[in-house]
Amino acid sequence: MALEININKYQEMPVLELTGRVVDVDAKRFSKRLEFLFKKDYAAIIIDLSKTNFIDSHGLGIIVYYHTMMQRAKRKLIVVNANPNPQNYIARLFDLTNLYSVFSVAASLDQVKG
């Protein structure tokens, strides 16, 4: 399934919603969208991975890079993964890479605090 990228809003924060698989070429599109939002100088940006079923190392690296950039700018990158099932790919990936301790991760948009 090709990656679908949508930009929405939640409480004045942009939400980058990813649906499908984030792999190589699609990761570049993801990066360009995130860069666009980063340059808009939002205090917080949300990446919604609720409908994402796979992220390769490129996609994960993009999230880590922009997390670092946002921190340096005293801003916040928030990851949403609405699938709390520990067998879910994204949940396992974040657990194995210890990214839960690095990122601000919310189980749903309702739990996001900007």
N, CA, C and O atoms as a MOPAC input file, in Angstrom:
PM7 MOZYME 1SCF
protein

 N      0.83900 1    -1.18100 1     0.00000 1
 C      0.00000 1     0.00000 1     0.00000 1
 C      0.88500 1     1.24600 1     0.00000 1
 O      1.74100 1     1.40100 1     0.87100 1
 N      0.68300 1     2.11300 1    -0.95400 1
 C      1.43700 1     3.36500 1    -1.02800 1
 C      1.07600 1     4.25700 1     0.16000 1
 O     -0.02700 1     4.18600 1     0.70200 1
 N      2.01100 1     5.07400 1     0.53800 1
 C      1.79900 1     5.97100 1     1.66900 1
 C      0.86900 1     7.11000 1     1.29200 1
 O      1.04200 1     7.75700 1     0.25900 1
 N     -0.10500 1     7.34200 1     2.13100 1
 C     -0.99900 1     8.48800 1     1.98700 1
 C     -0.67900 1     9.44200 1     3.12500 1
 O     -0.60100 1     9.03800 1     4.28500 1
 N     -0.49500 1    10.71400 1     2.78100 1
 C     -0.14200 1    11.72500 1     3.77700 1
 C     -1.20100 1    12.81900 1     3.76200 1
 O     -1.47800 1    13.41400 1     2.72000 1
 N     -1.78400 1    13.07700 1     4.91700 1
 C     -2.76600 1    14.15000 1     5.05300 1
 C     -2.33200 1    15.08100 1     6.16900 1
 O     -1.74400 1    14.65400 1     7.16200 1
 N     -2.63100 1    16.35900 1     5.99000 1
 C     -2.35400 1    17.33700 1     7.04200 1
 C     -3.69700 1    17.86100 1     7.54500 1
 O     -4.49700 1    18.40200 1     6.78200 1
 N     -3.92300 1    17.68900 1     8.83700 1
 C     -5.14300 1    18.15800 1     9.49100 1
 C     -4.74400 1    19.06400 1    10.64500 1
 O     -3.56200 1    19.35300 1    10.83100 1
 N     -5.71100 1    19.50500 1    11.40900 1
 C     -5.44700 1    20.33000 1    12.59600 1
 C     -6.12200 1    19.70500 1    13.80500 1
 O     -7.19300 1    19.10900 1    13.69400 1
 N     -5.49100 1    19.84600 1    14.94600 1
 C     -6.06800 1    19.45800 1    16.22500 1
 C     -5.64600 1    20.51600 1    17.23600 1
 O     -4.45600 1    20.66900 1    17.51300 1
 N     -6.59700 1    21.23600 1    17.78300 1
 C     -6.31900 1    22.30800 1    18.75300 1
 C     -5.20500 1    23.23300 1    18.26500 1
 O     -4.25000 1    23.49500 1    18.99500 1
 N     -5.32200 1    23.71400 1    17.06900 1
 C     -4.36500 1    24.64800 1    16.46500 1
 C     -3.00300 1    24.03300 1    16.15400 1
 O     -2.09700 1    24.73800 1    15.70900 1
 N     -2.84700 1    22.73300 1    16.38100 1
 C     -1.59500 1    22.06400 1    16.04100 1
 C     -1.79000 1    21.29600 1    14.73700 1
 O     -2.83600 1    20.67900 1    14.53600 1
 N     -0.79400 1    21.32600 1    13.84700 1
 C     -0.90900 1    20.53100 1    12.62900 1
 C     -0.72000 1    19.04800 1    12.94800 1
 O      0.10400 1    18.67100 1    13.78100 1
 N     -1.50300 1    18.22600 1    12.26400 1
 C     -1.40700 1    16.77900 1    12.42800 1
 C     -1.02000 1    16.19300 1    11.08100 1
 O     -1.75600 1    16.33000 1    10.10400 1
 N      0.11700 1    15.55000 1    11.03200 1
 C      0.57300 1    14.86600 1     9.83400 1
 C      0.13800 1    13.41500 1     9.97600 1
 O      0.73300 1    12.65000 1    10.73400 1
 N     -0.90700 1    13.04500 1     9.24000 1
 C     -1.48000 1    11.70000 1     9.34900 1
 C     -0.90800 1    10.82000 1     8.23600 1
 O     -1.04400 1    11.12500 1     7.05200 1
 N     -0.26900 1     9.72300 1     8.64100 1
 C      0.34100 1     8.79800 1     7.69600 1
 C     -0.48100 1     7.51600 1     7.62900 1
 O     -0.75600 1     6.89200 1     8.65400 1
 N     -0.86900 1     7.13200 1     6.42600 1
 C     -1.64200 1     5.90800 1     6.23500 1
 C     -0.87300 1     4.99700 1     5.28900 1
 O     -0.53200 1     5.39700 1     4.17600 1
 N     -0.60000 1     3.77800 1     5.72800 1
 C      0.11200 1     2.81100 1     4.88900 1
 C      1.51700 1     2.56000 1     5.38600 1
 O      1.76800 1     2.49700 1     6.58900 1
 N      2.43400 1     2.41500 1     4.43700 1
 C      3.82400 1     2.06500 1     4.72700 1
 C      4.74700 1     3.24600 1     4.44800 1
 O      4.64300 1     3.89300 1     3.40500 1
 N      5.64800 1     3.52100 1     5.38600 1
 C      6.63900 1     4.57500 1     5.19200 1
 C      7.94500 1     3.88800 1     4.81000 1
 O      8.67300 1     3.38500 1     5.66600 1
 N      8.22900 1     3.87600 1     3.50400 1
 C      9.45300 1     3.25900 1     2.98800 1
 C     10.12600 1     4.21400 1     2.01500 1
 O      9.46800 1     5.05000 1     1.39600 1
 N     11.41700 1     4.08800 1     1.88700 1
 C     12.31700 1     4.85600 1     1.03900 1
 C     11.72500 1     6.06900 1     0.31000 1
 O     11.78500 1     7.17800 1     0.84100 1
 N     11.15800 1     5.89300 1    -0.88400 1
 C     10.66100 1     7.02400 1    -1.68200 1
 C      9.55700 1     7.76900 1    -0.93200 1
 O      9.51800 1     8.99900 1    -0.93500 1
 N      8.66800 1     7.02400 1    -0.29500 1
 C      7.59800 1     7.65400 1     0.47700 1
 C      8.16000 1     8.41400 1     1.67500 1
 O      7.60500 1     9.43200 1     2.08900 1
 N      9.24900 1     7.91900 1     2.22200 1
 C      9.87200 1     8.59600 1     3.36100 1
 C     10.34100 1     9.98500 1     2.95000 1
 O     10.29800 1    10.91600 1     3.75400 1
 N     10.78600 1    10.13300 1     1.71700 1
 C     11.21100 1    11.44600 1     1.23000 1
 C     10.02300 1    12.40600 1     1.16000 1
 O     10.15000 1    13.58000 1     1.51000 1
 N      8.86900 1    11.90900 1     0.71100 1
 C      7.66200 1    12.73700 1     0.69200 1
 C      7.26900 1    13.13200 1     2.11100 1
 O      6.90400 1    14.27900 1     2.36600 1
 N      7.34700 1    12.17600 1     3.02900 1
 C      7.05200 1    12.42000 1     4.44700 1
 C      7.97100 1    13.51000 1     4.98700 1
 O      7.51600 1    14.42700 1     5.67000 1
 N      9.26300 1    13.41200 1     4.68200 1
 C     10.23800 1    14.38300 1     5.15000 1
 C      9.92400 1    15.78200 1     4.62600 1
 O     10.02500 1    16.76000 1     5.36600 1
 N      9.54600 1    15.87900 1     3.36000 1
 C      9.23100 1    17.19100 1     2.77500 1
 C      8.01200 1    17.81100 1     3.44200 1
 O      7.98400 1    19.02100 1     3.66700 1
 N      7.01100 1    17.01000 1     3.75900 1
 C      5.81700 1    17.53200 1     4.44000 1
 C      6.16300 1    17.99000 1     5.85800 1
 O      5.69700 1    19.03100 1     6.32000 1
 N      6.97800 1    17.20500 1     6.52500 1
 C      7.38000 1    17.57100 1     7.89000 1
 C      8.24800 1    18.83100 1     7.87600 1
 O      8.11500 1    19.68800 1     8.75000 1
 N      9.12400 1    18.94100 1     6.89700 1
 C      9.94900 1    20.14500 1     6.75900 1
 C      9.06300 1    21.37400 1     6.52000 1
 O      9.30800 1    22.43600 1     7.09400 1
 N      8.04900 1    21.23400 1     5.68600 1
 C      7.10400 1    22.31900 1     5.41400 1
 C      6.45900 1    22.80100 1     6.71600 1
 O      6.37700 1    24.00400 1     6.96200 1
 N      6.00200 1    21.85700 1     7.55000 1
 C      5.36700 1    22.21400 1     8.81900 1
 C      6.38400 1    22.80800 1     9.79100 1
 O      6.07500 1    23.75300 1    10.51700 1
 N      7.58900 1    22.25500 1     9.80400 1
 C      8.63500 1    22.75700 1    10.68900 1
 C      8.94100 1    24.22600 1    10.39000 1
 O      9.10500 1    25.03100 1    11.30700 1
 N      9.01500 1    24.56300 1     9.12200 1
 C      9.32700 1    25.94100 1     8.72200 1
 C      8.19900 1    26.92000 1     9.05800 1
 O      8.42200 1    28.13000 1     9.09000 1
 N      7.00700 1    26.41400 1     9.30500 1
 C      5.88100 1    27.27500 1     9.66700 1
 C      5.97900 1    27.73900 1    11.12100 1
 O      5.20000 1    28.58400 1    11.56200 1
 N      6.93600 1    27.18400 1    11.86000 1
 C      7.21700 1    27.62600 1    13.22900 1
 C      6.11200 1    27.30700 1    14.23300 1
 O      5.89500 1    28.07100 1    15.17300 1
 N      5.41700 1    26.19900 1    14.04700 1
 C      4.40800 1    25.77200 1    15.01700 1
 C      5.09200 1    25.40400 1    16.33000 1
 O      6.21200 1    24.89300 1    16.32600 1
 N      4.42400 1    25.66100 1    17.45000 1
 C      4.95900 1    25.29600 1    18.76800 1
 C      5.00500 1    23.78100 1    18.93300 1
 O      5.86000 1    23.24800 1    19.64000 1
 N      4.07300 1    23.09400 1    18.27100 1
 C      4.02900 1    21.62800 1    18.33400 1
 C      3.51800 1    21.08600 1    17.00400 1
 O      2.67500 1    21.69900 1    16.34900 1
 N      4.03900 1    19.93800 1    16.62100 1
 C      3.59300 1    19.21000 1    15.43300 1
 C      3.27300 1    17.79300 1    15.87200 1
 O      4.02700 1    17.18200 1    16.62900 1
 N      2.14800 1    17.27400 1    15.39200 1
 C      1.73000 1    15.91000 1    15.72300 1
 C      1.93100 1    15.02700 1    14.50100 1
 O      1.53200 1    15.38300 1    13.39200 1
 N      2.55500 1    13.86600 1    14.71400 1
 C      2.64600 1    12.84800 1    13.66900 1
 C      1.73600 1    11.71200 1    14.11200 1
 O      1.98200 1    11.06900 1    15.13200 1
 N      0.68400 1    11.47000 1    13.33900 1
 C     -0.28600 1    10.42800 1    13.67900 1
 C      0.05200 1     9.15000 1    12.91400 1
 O     -0.09900 1     9.07400 1    11.69500 1
 N      0.51600 1     8.14600 1    13.66800 1
 C      0.89700 1     6.85600 1    13.09100 1
 C     -0.18200 1     5.79700 1    13.29800 1
 O      0.07900 1     4.60700 1    13.12100 1
 N     -1.37900 1     6.21300 1    13.66700 1
 C     -2.46000 1     5.27700 1    13.96800 1
 C     -2.78500 1     4.34400 1    12.80400 1
 O     -3.17100 1     3.19300 1    13.00500 1
 N     -2.62500 1     4.85600 1    11.58800 1
 C     -2.96700 1     4.07000 1    10.39900 1
 C     -1.72100 1     3.63700 1     9.62400 1
 O     -1.80500 1     3.23600 1     8.46300 1
 N     -0.58200 1     3.72400 1    10.27800 1
 C      0.67800 1     3.33000 1     9.65400 1
 C      0.96200 1     1.88700 1    10.04000 1
 O      0.93200 1     1.53600 1    11.22000 1
 N      1.23800 1     1.04800 1     9.04000 1
 C      1.48900 1    -0.35300 1     9.38900 1
 C      2.95600 1    -0.75600 1     9.25300 1
 O      3.31400 1    -1.88600 1     9.58500 1
 N      3.81600 1     0.15500 1     8.76900 1
 C      5.24000 1    -0.15400 1     8.67400 1
 C      6.02800 1     1.14200 1     8.50800 1
 O      5.60800 1     2.04800 1     7.78900 1
 N      7.16400 1     1.21700 1     9.17400 1
 C      8.10300 1     2.32900 1     8.98800 1
 C      9.49500 1     1.72300 1     8.86800 1
 O      9.92400 1     0.96400 1     9.73800 1
 N     10.20300 1     2.05900 1     7.78500 1
 C     11.57000 1     1.56600 1     7.66200 1
 C     12.52200 1     2.52500 1     8.38400 1
 O     12.09100 1     3.49500 1     9.00700 1
 N     13.81300 1     2.23700 1     8.28800 1
 C     14.79600 1     3.04600 1     9.00600 1
 C     14.82800 1     4.48900 1     8.50800 1
 O     15.12900 1     5.40000 1     9.28000 1
 N     14.52100 1     4.70800 1     7.22500 1
 C     14.47800 1     6.07600 1     6.69400 1
 C     13.39300 1     6.88500 1     7.41300 1
 O     13.63700 1     7.99500 1     7.88600 1
 N     12.20300 1     6.30800 1     7.48200 1
 C     11.07600 1     6.98600 1     8.12500 1
 C     11.33600 1     7.24500 1     9.59400 1
 O     11.04300 1     8.32800 1    10.10100 1
 N     11.88400 1     6.25900 1    10.27400 1
 C     12.18700 1     6.41100 1    11.68800 1
 C     13.25800 1     7.49000 1    11.89700 1
 O     13.18400 1     8.28200 1    12.83700 1
 N     14.24300 1     7.50500 1    11.01200 1
 C     15.29300 1     8.51700 1    11.08600 1
 C     14.75000 1     9.92600 1    10.90300 1
 O     15.23900 1    10.86800 1    11.52700 1
 N     13.73900 1    10.07500 1    10.04700 1
 C     13.11500 1    11.37600 1     9.82500 1
 C     12.43000 1    11.85800 1    11.10100 1
 O     12.54000 1    13.02600 1    11.47400 1
 N     11.72600 1    10.94900 1    11.76200 1
 C     11.04500 1    11.31700 1    13.01000 1
 C     12.07000 1    11.72200 1    14.07000 1
 O     11.88300 1    12.72000 1    14.76700 1
 N     13.14500 1    10.95500 1    14.19100 1
 C     14.18900 1    11.27400 1    15.16900 1
 C     14.82900 1    12.61900 1    14.83500 1
 O     15.05400 1    13.43500 1    15.72900 1
 N     15.12100 1    12.85400 1    13.57100 1
 C     15.74400 1    14.11600 1    13.14200 1
 C     14.86400 1    15.30800 1    13.50000 1
 O     15.33500 1    16.27200 1    14.10200 1
 N     13.58300 1    15.24500 1    13.12900 1
 C     12.70400 1    16.38100 1    13.40300 1
 C     12.37600 1    16.51700 1    14.88900 1
 O     12.10700 1    17.62000 1    15.36300 1
 N     12.39700 1    15.42400 1    15.61500 1
 C     12.24600 1    15.50500 1    17.07000 1
 C     13.39800 1    16.34800 1    17.64000 1
 O     13.18100 1    17.22800 1    18.47200 1
 N     14.60500 1    16.06800 1    17.18700 1
 C     15.78500 1    16.80400 1    17.63600 1
 C     15.70700 1    18.27100 1    17.21900 1
 O     16.00200 1    19.16300 1    18.01500 1
 N     15.31400 1    18.51500 1    15.98200 1
 C     15.19300 1    19.89100 1    15.48900 1
 C     14.15200 1    20.67500 1    16.29600 1
 O     14.37000 1    21.83500 1    16.64700 1
 N     13.03600 1    20.03400 1    16.58000 1
 C     11.98700 1    20.70500 1    17.35600 1
 C     12.47900 1    20.99600 1    18.77200 1
 O     12.21500 1    22.07400 1    19.30500 1
 N     13.18500 1    20.05900 1    19.38300 1
 C     13.72200 1    20.29000 1    20.73200 1
 C     14.68600 1    21.47100 1    20.74600 1
 O     14.62800 1    22.31300 1    21.64100 1
 N     15.56100 1    21.53100 1    19.76300 1
 C     16.53100 1    22.63500 1    19.68700 1
 C     15.83300 1    23.98300 1    19.54800 1
 O     16.31700 1    25.00500 1    20.03400 1
 N     14.67800 1    23.96400 1    18.86900 1
 C     13.91700 1    25.19800 1    18.66200 1
 C     12.94200 1    25.45500 1    19.82000 1
 O     12.10500 1    26.35500 1    19.74500 1
 N     13.05700 1    24.65000 1    20.89800 1
 C     12.16400 1    24.76400 1    22.06600 1
 C     10.70200 1    24.53800 1    21.67100 1
 O      9.78700 1    25.19100 1    22.17400 1
 N     10.52000 1    23.58700 1    20.75000 1
 C      9.19400 1    23.21700 1    20.28400 1
 C      9.01500 1    21.71700 1    20.51800 1
 O      9.92500 1    21.04900 1    21.01100 1
 N      7.85600 1    21.19700 1    20.16800 1
 C      7.54300 1    19.82000 1    20.52900 1
 C      7.02900 1    19.01400 1    19.33400 1
 O      6.17500 1    19.47800 1    18.57800 1
 N      7.55900 1    17.81400 1    19.18000 1
 C      7.06000 1    16.85200 1    18.20000 1
 C      6.35800 1    15.76200 1    18.98900 1
 O      6.94400 1    15.15700 1    19.88700 1
 N      5.10000 1    15.51500 1    18.64900 1
 C      4.29000 1    14.54000 1    19.37900 1
 C      3.89500 1    13.42700 1    18.41600 1
 O      3.43800 1    13.68900 1    17.30300 1
 N      4.07400 1    12.19200 1    18.85100 1
 C      3.69400 1    11.02800 1    18.04400 1
 C      2.43200 1    10.42400 1    18.62700 1
 O      2.33300 1    10.21400 1    19.83600 1
 N      1.45800 1    10.14400 1    17.75200 1
 C      0.22000 1     9.49200 1    18.17000 1
 C      0.18300 1     8.09700 1    17.55600 1
 O      0.34200 1     7.93100 1    16.34700 1
 N     -0.02900 1     7.10500 1    18.40500 1
 C     -0.24000 1     5.73500 1    17.93900 1
 C     -1.46500 1     5.21200 1    18.66600 1
 O     -1.37900 1     4.78700 1    19.81800 1
 N     -2.59200 1     5.24400 1    17.99700 1
 C     -3.86400 1     4.88500 1    18.62800 1
 C     -4.05700 1     3.38600 1    18.80200 1
 O     -5.08500 1     2.95300 1    19.32300 1
 N     -3.09600 1     2.59900 1    18.37800 1
 C     -3.22100 1     1.16300 1    18.54600 1
 C     -2.36700 1     0.72800 1    19.74000 1
 O     -1.16000 1     0.53300 1    19.59300 1
 N     -2.98000 1     0.57500 1    20.92100 1
 C     -2.21700 1     0.24300 1    22.12700 1
 C     -1.79700 1    -1.23400 1    22.21300 1
 O     -1.07600 1    -1.62300 1    23.13100 1
 N     -2.24600 1    -2.04200 1    21.26200 1
 C     -1.90400 1    -3.45900 1    21.25500 1
 C     -0.38100 1    -3.61500 1    21.19900 1
 O      0.24300 1    -3.12400 1    20.25800 1
 N      0.22800 1    -4.28100 1    22.17300 1
 C      1.68100 1    -4.42500 1    22.17400 1
 C      2.20600 1    -5.24000 1    20.99600 1
 O      3.40700 1    -5.22900 1    20.72500 1
 N      1.32300 1    -5.94400 1    20.29500 1
 C      1.73800 1    -6.70100 1    19.11100 1
 C      1.70000 1    -5.84500 1    17.84700 1
 O      2.16000 1    -6.27900 1    16.79100 1
 N      1.15800 1    -4.63700 1    17.94800 1
 C      1.13400 1    -3.70500 1    16.82500 1
 C      2.56200 1    -3.36900 1    16.42400 1
 O      3.42400 1    -3.19000 1    17.28500 1
 N      2.81800 1    -3.28200 1    15.11600 1
 C      4.17300 1    -3.04800 1    14.62200 1
 C      4.79600 1    -1.77500 1    15.20700 1
 O      5.93100 1    -1.80100 1    15.68300 1
 N      4.06200 1    -0.67600 1    15.17200 1
 C      4.60500 1     0.59600 1    15.64900 1
 C      4.90800 1     0.50800 1    17.14800 1
 O      5.95600 1     0.97300 1    17.59600 1
 N      4.01000 1    -0.07700 1    17.91100 1
 C      4.23200 1    -0.22600 1    19.35200 1
 C      5.48400 1    -1.06800 1    19.61500 1
 O      6.29600 1    -0.71300 1    20.46900 1
 N      5.64700 1    -2.17300 1    18.89400 1
 C      6.82800 1    -3.03300 1    19.06000 1
 C      8.10000 1    -2.29100 1    18.65200 1
 O      9.12100 1    -2.36900 1    19.33500 1
 N      8.02800 1    -1.57200 1    17.53500 1
 C      9.19900 1    -0.83000 1    17.04900 1
 C      9.65100 1     0.20800 1    18.07300 1
 O     10.84100 1     0.30900 1    18.37200 1
 N      8.71100 1     0.97500 1    18.60700 1
 C      9.06100 1     1.99900 1    19.58500 1
 C      9.57500 1     1.37100 1    20.87700 1
 O     10.45100 1     1.93000 1    21.53700 1
 N      9.03000 1     0.21200 1    21.23500 1
 C      9.48300 1    -0.47600 1    22.43700 1
 C     10.90200 1    -1.00900 1    22.23700 1
 O     11.76300 1    -0.81700 1    23.09500 1
 N     11.14700 1    -1.67900 1    21.10900 1
 C     12.46300 1    -2.26200 1    20.83500 1
 C     13.55800 1    -1.20900 1    20.70400 1
 O     14.69900 1    -1.44200 1    21.10400 1
 N     13.21800 1    -0.07000 1    20.15500 1
 C     14.20700 1     0.99300 1    19.95300 1
 C     14.25600 1     1.97200 1    21.12600 1
 O     15.03200 1     2.92800 1    21.11200 1
 N     13.42700 1     1.72800 1    22.13600 1
 C     13.35000 1     2.56200 1    23.33500 1
 C     12.90800 1     3.99900 1    23.02600 1
 O     13.21500 1     4.92200 1    23.78000 1
 N     12.19200 1     4.18200 1    21.92300 1
 C     11.76100 1     5.52000 1    21.53700 1
 C     10.61700 1     6.04400 1    22.39500 1
 O     10.34300 1     7.24400 1    22.39700 1
 N      9.94500 1     5.15300 1    23.12400 1
 C      8.90900 1     5.62800 1    24.05100 1
 C      9.51300 1     6.54900 1    25.10600 1
 O      8.84300 1     7.45100 1    25.60900 1
 N     10.77600 1     6.31800 1    25.43700 1
 C     11.41900 1     7.15900 1    26.45000 1
 C     11.98000 1     8.44900 1    25.85300 1
 O     12.35500 1     9.36300 1    26.58800 1
 N     12.03700 1     8.52500 1    24.52500 1
 C     12.59300 1     9.69700 1    23.84700 1
 C     11.49700 1    10.64100 1    23.36500 1
 O     11.56000 1    11.84900 1    23.59300 1
 N     10.49600 1    10.08000 1    22.69800 1
 C      9.41600 1    10.87500 1    22.10300 1
 C      8.28600 1    11.11400 1    23.09200 1
 O      8.12400 1    10.38900 1    24.07400 1
 N      7.50900 1    12.15400 1    22.80200 1
 C      6.22100 1    12.33300 1    23.46900 1
 C      5.24100 1    11.48900 1    22.65300 1
 O      4.93900 1    11.81900 1    21.50600 1
 N      4.74900 1    10.40300 1    23.24500 1
 C      3.83700 1     9.50800 1    22.53700 1
 C      2.49400 1     9.51100 1    23.24300 1
 O      2.41500 1     9.32400 1    24.45700 1
 N      1.43600 1     9.72700 1    22.46600 1
 C      0.07600 1     9.70200 1    22.99700 1
 C     -0.68100 1     8.57100 1    22.31300 1
 O     -0.44100 1     8.27100 1    21.14300 1
 N     -1.59300 1     7.94800 1    23.04800 1
 C     -2.37800 1     6.84800 1    22.48500 1
 C     -3.46200 1     7.34400 1    21.53000 1
 O     -3.93900 1     6.59500 1    20.67700 1
 N     -3.84800 1     8.62400 1    21.68300 1
 C     -4.87300 1     9.19300 1    20.80600 1
 C     -4.74100 1    10.70800 1    20.79900 1
 O     -4.06000 1    11.28200 1    21.64900 1
 N     -5.38400 1    11.34600 1    19.85300 1
 C     -5.35000 1    12.81100 1    19.80200 1
 C     -5.91600 1    13.43700 1    21.06400 1
 O     -5.45400 1    14.49100 1    21.50200 1
 N     -6.92900 1    12.78100 1    21.65600 1
 C     -7.52700 1    13.30600 1    22.88800 1
 C     -6.53200 1    13.41000 1    24.03300 1
 O     -6.73400 1    14.19400 1    24.96000 1
 N     -5.46100 1    12.63000 1    23.97700 1
 C     -4.47400 1    12.62900 1    25.04700 1
 C     -3.31000 1    13.58100 1    24.78900 1
 O     -2.41100 1    13.70700 1    25.62100 1
 N     -3.32500 1    14.24800 1    23.63900 1
 C     -2.23600 1    15.16500 1    23.29200 1
 C     -2.33700 1    16.44100 1    24.10000 1
 O     -3.40100 1    17.04800 1    24.22700 1
 N     -1.19700 1    16.82700 1    24.64100 1
 C     -1.09700 1    18.09600 1    25.36300 1
 C     -0.01500 1    18.91700 1    24.67300 1
 O      1.16200 1    18.55900 1    24.71800 1
 N     -0.40200 1    19.99300 1    24.04900 1
 C      0.54300 1    20.82900 1    23.28900 1
 C      1.41300 1    21.61600 1    24.13100 1
 O      2.25200 1    22.36100 1    23.62600 1

